[in-house]
Amino acid sequence: MALKDGKGETLPSRTITDGLDRAPHRAFLRAMGHDDVAIGQPFAGIVSTGASVTPCSMSLAPQAEAAKAGLQAAGVTPFEFSTITVADSMSMNHAGMRFSLVSREIIADSIEAVTRAHGYDGLVGFAACDKTLPGTMMGMIRVNRPSVFVYGGAALPGRWQGRDIGIVDVYEGVGRVYAGEMDEAELARLEKAGVPTVGSCAGQFTANTMAMVAETLGLALPRSAMMPAVASERRALAEESGRVLGRLIREGGPRPRDLVTRRSLENAAATVAATGGSTNAALHLPAIAHEAGISFTMEDIAAIFDRTPLLADLKPGGRFWARDLHEVGGVPTVLRAMLEAGVLHGDCPTITGRTIGEIAAAAPAPDGEVVRPADRPIAPTGGVIVLRGSLAPDGAMLKVAGLKRLSHEGPARVFDGEEAAVDAVRRQDYQPGDVIVIRGEGPKGGPGMREMLGVTALIYGQGMGEQVALLTDGRFSGATRGMCIGHVGPEASAGGPLALVRDGDRIRIDAGQRTLDLLVDAAELERRRAAWTAPEATVTSPTLRKYARLVGPAHLGAVTH
C-alpha cells in the first residue's frame, strides 16, 4: 500500500520506491546503505549552498548534518544535495558580478530539477550569501512540497580602533586611501579586522534582510534569522528544522504556497521597511511571489513601505548589528512592534503551526534601542522607498534609513558601465553636487544587474558621500548607504529615459515627494530619442546571453519564466 500523507495524498517518493519495476531503483538505494525501513519511509532532500568559496556559506555543512539527524529522528530518510553559490564578496566590483543575480535563477532551477527528478517529499534548504536565499526559497515554492528554510547566520562584527566594524568599513577604507586620508598599512590592519568569523555580512544587508523575509513568510523557524553563524545553538536549530519537516511531510503541510500569500508578502515587505533592509528585497519579493503565482510588484511594495514606520536601528543606516538584534529577541521582537503599530497581518500561518501574530505576541518587548516601540519609531515611514517620475516611470529604489538629506538637485555625470564610473571616482574626477549616473547595468543590459557597492564605498571613503547622488539601472548592495538610487526602470538598454541623459542635464531627487525627474524639456528628449539606438550586446558568455534573452524587468522581479 502506497505511503500517504495526512491529507491522503500518495507521497512523491513512492514513484521511486514502489512496484515490481522499481527493483532497480531500490537496488541503487540499497547501494547507498538504505535498508527496508529507510526505503519505506518518506524521503526528504537536504539542499545546501554550502561551500568554501565565501565565509557566508562555511557554516552550512555542520548545520546540514544536524538537520539530517533531525529528519532521521522524525522517521524520514534524508538525501543531501548541493547547489551553487556565487559570492558577492568575491564577485563585487568586476565583471564577475554579472553572474550574481543570474545565480538566483540557477539555484531555483537546480532545486526544482533534483526534487522533481528524485521524488523528494519535502526539503530542508540551507542558504547564506545574498542571492542564495531568494533562490532557495523560489525553488521550494516552485515545487511546493513541505519545506523548511534555514539561514546560515551572520558573521560577528570586528573590532578596530576601539569600535565595532564590518565589511563596509573596509570598502570605505579603500576610498580613504585614494583620498590620502589613510595609508595602506592602516588599511591592511583594517582588512584583517573587518570580518573576524564565518557567516554573512553582519549588518542589515541583503542576506540578513532576506533571512528576515523567510522568517516573516513563515518558511523558517522563529528567531533563526538573526542568530550568529558561530552560535552553538545553530546546531539545535538545524536539528529542529529537520524534525519540523518530518511533521510537515506526514501532515501534508502547510506547504510553501500555503504560506506565501499576498498577506504574508505584505508582512515581509513591511519587515524590510521596518528594519531599513536592503533595496534588493524589492527585486526578490516579486520573484518569490511569482513562484507562488502572485503578482506582487514594486508598486505594491511602495505602498507598504509608505505605511510602515522604521522601528529597528540597524546597520548600515543605523547603529546596531544582527548580533544585537538577536540578543534582544530577533525577528519576533520586530514583528511584535509591527503588530502593535498595526502594520502586520497577524493571521498568516507558519511552519510552526502558530500564526505570525501569535509568534509576535509571545516575543520579548522592544528594548527601545535596537528595536523601538510602535509609539516611538525612528521615522514615521519605512527605511526604504520607491521613487517615480520622468526619469523612472517604472520606479526606482532608495534606502532612506540614515540619510541626512532627502532631496538633491544637480548636474548629471554620465557613465556607460560601472568600470568607467569607478575609474573616475578613483581619480576624484567629480564635483560636489553631481548626480553620478551609471547606466547599461540593468538585468538585460548588463546583463545581470550588477551591484555598485565598490563605487559608493569609494565615494564615502573620500568624504563625498553626503555631497553627491548616484543612480543606476543596476543594483546596490544591502551594505550601500547614502543618496544611492537603484533599479531605475525602464533600464537604459530597453530605451528607458536613463538612456537619454547627457552630461550636465539637471536631475531632481525628492525622497519626501517620492519623485525622480530629469529636468529636460520634452521636445529635446524627443530629439534625443529619435537619434538613439539600442547598444549592441557584447557579452560572449552563453549563460549571460541566455539570461539576457529571458529576463524580465526589475520592477517585476527580473524573473526568467
Stockholm file with secondary structure:
# STOCKHOLM 1.0

chainA/1-561         MALKDGKGETLPSRTITDGLDRAPHRAFLRAMGHDDVAIGQPFAGIVSTGASVTPCSMSLAPQAEAAKAGLQAAGVTPFEFSTITVADSMSMNHAGMRFSLVSREIIADSIEAVTRAHGYDGLVGFAACDKTLPGTMMGMIRVNRPSVFVYGGAALPGRWQGRDIGIVDVYEGVGRVYAGEMDEAELARLEKAGVPTVGSCAGQFTANTMAMVAETLGLALPRSAMMPAVASERRALAEESGRVLGRLIREGGPRPRDLVTRRSLENAAATVAATGGSTNAALHLPAIAHEAGISFTMEDIAAIFDRTPLLADLKPGGRFWARDLHEVGGVPTVLRAMLEAGVLHGDCPTITGRTIGEIAAAAPAPDGEVVRPADRPIAPTGGVIVLRGSLAPDGAMLKVAGLKRLSHEGPARVFDGEEAAVDAVRRQDYQPGDVIVIRGEGPKGGPGMREMLGVTALIYGQGMGEQVALLTDGRFSGATRGMCIGHVGPEASAGGPLALVRDGDRIRIDAGQRTLDLLVDAAELERRRAAWTAPEATVTSPTLRKYARLVGPAHLGAVTH
#=GR chainA/1-561 SS CCCBCTTSCBCTTHHHHCSGGGHHHHHHHHHTTCCHHHHHSCEEEEEECCCSSSGGGTTHHHHHHHHHHHHHHTTCEEEEEECCCCCHHHHTTSGGGHHHHHHHHHHHHHHHHHHHHHTCSEEEEEECSTTHHHHHHHHHHHHTSCEEEEECCBCCCEEETTEEECHHHHHHHHHHHHTTSSCHHHHHHHHHHSCCSSSBCSSSSHHHHHHHHHHHHTSSCTTCSSSCTTCTHHHHHHHHHHHHHHHHHHHTCCCHHHHCCHHHHHHHHHHHHHTTCCTTHHHHHHHHHHHTTCCCCHHHHHHHHHHCCBCBCBTTTSSBCHHHHHHTTHHHHHHHHHHHHTCSCTTCBCTTSSBHHHHHHTSCCCCSSSBCCTTSCSBSSCSEEEEEETTEEEEEEEECTTCSCSEEEEEEEEEESHHHHHHHHHTTCCCTTCEEEEESCSTTTTTSCCBCHHHHHHHHHTTCTTTCEEEESSBCCTTCCSSEEEEEESCGGGTCGGGGCCTTCEEEEETTTTEEEECSCHHHHHHHHHHCCCCCCCCCCHHHHHHHHHCCCGGGTCCCC
#=GC SS_cons         CCCBCTTSCBCTTHHHHCSGGGHHHHHHHHHTTCCHHHHHSCEEEEEECCCSSSGGGTTHHHHHHHHHHHHHHTTCEEEEEECCCCCHHHHTTSGGGHHHHHHHHHHHHHHHHHHHHHTCSEEEEEECSTTHHHHHHHHHHHHTSCEEEEECCBCCCEEETTEEECHHHHHHHHHHHHTTSSCHHHHHHHHHHSCCSSSBCSSSSHHHHHHHHHHHHTSSCTTCSSSCTTCTHHHHHHHHHHHHHHHHHHHTCCCHHHHCCHHHHHHHHHHHHHTTCCTTHHHHHHHHHHHTTCCCCHHHHHHHHHHCCBCBCBTTTSSBCHHHHHHTTHHHHHHHHHHHHTCSCTTCBCTTSSBHHHHHHTSCCCCSSSBCCTTSCSBSSCSEEEEEETTEEEEEEEECTTCSCSEEEEEEEEEESHHHHHHHHHTTCCCTTCEEEEESCSTTTTTSCCBCHHHHHHHHHTTCTTTCEEEESSBCCTTCCSSEEEEEESCGGGTCGGGGCCTTCEEEEETTTTEEEECSCHHHHHHHHHHCCCCCCCCCCHHHHHHHHHCCCGGGTCCCC
//
